[in-house]
């Protein structure tokens, strides 16, 4: 039943009632370890009873399953791991347990929080907070448990955490410093930070008025809020462009933050890729469809959506075929701008449509595909159409996953 639900989510069938029809599908039977002629799979009422019967010990085990899968994803011990921690809103409908009205989002909701790895896009931990919870609720315990598991296998790994200003609070600083972790968290601007960066903003405005070009200037200094026992290093970015001015602050203990404030801020800003994974989890894998009544059942559903997202993330890395790196004398890809940047992304889409594709791309091209399933005494054959427009994508992806040459499947 778990396998049917996870692969159903991956294929775009996020609700239990979808399986009232999928239970007869021969491919879903094969995925669940049955022959097409065997009895049908679980119906919606059975799946509902299954999800609502989940226990707290089982949820603890599921937490370890995510971490175990993450540990097994590396062929060699990593030297450095960067984790992004972030919540997203999950609107609810009806009378689910622990759903409350959130004033900022203006809706009744849950607040899922996930920790993703920047090195391989996998979600390492997930939790389901009640609708009005603080984003940091229990985050220190999650981080401590995750770090213990990681260092038990890789004692020398360097670990860094990143998060937006919702996580720029003392409890997060304390747990990271107590565990000897590096961190970069956003910090809300206040009167003190604005006062110390006023001259920088004025300089950015002056340079923009002189050159007509957008300006990004950086400064860094020691800062201590009243609730902090000691000062910490803060980097402030000041922008001036046609849309006006903007200031952002980041508190960080990363090595080099005192010497390279711009590099420190830009490294923090890369957490935007982690937010993209959360968007894919919420929208692409429809993790915002937690419609069971019991809170525990919805947390179980969140785990299944996360597992579906992790399957997609691992598959994308297997078949990824990005354009070759540019020569060292030219600008790195991340620094491209304007037409050069657009040209690179067009080339990437043409060469690598699956490796960076969204969930909807995978579903359209590889998952929701017509096939003819034939069962005989000796074997089960799945026949695909030779005129299928994306047959070459299927062959290439299959070859890369199985470690074969594409020519080996050309006659399939």
PyMOL commands that set and color helices and strands:
alter all, ss='L'
color gray80, all
select helices_A, chain A and resi 2-10+16-22+26-31+44-52+56-72+139-153+165-167+170-178+191-196+198-211+261-269+272-284+295-319+333-335+338-351+359-367+391-402+406-409
alter helices_A, ss='H'
color red, helices_A
select strands_A, chain A and resi 80-91+100-102+107-117+123-129+158-163+182-187+215-223+232-241+244-252+371-375+380-384
alter strands_A, ss='S'
color yellow, strands_A
deselect
rebuild
show_as cartoon
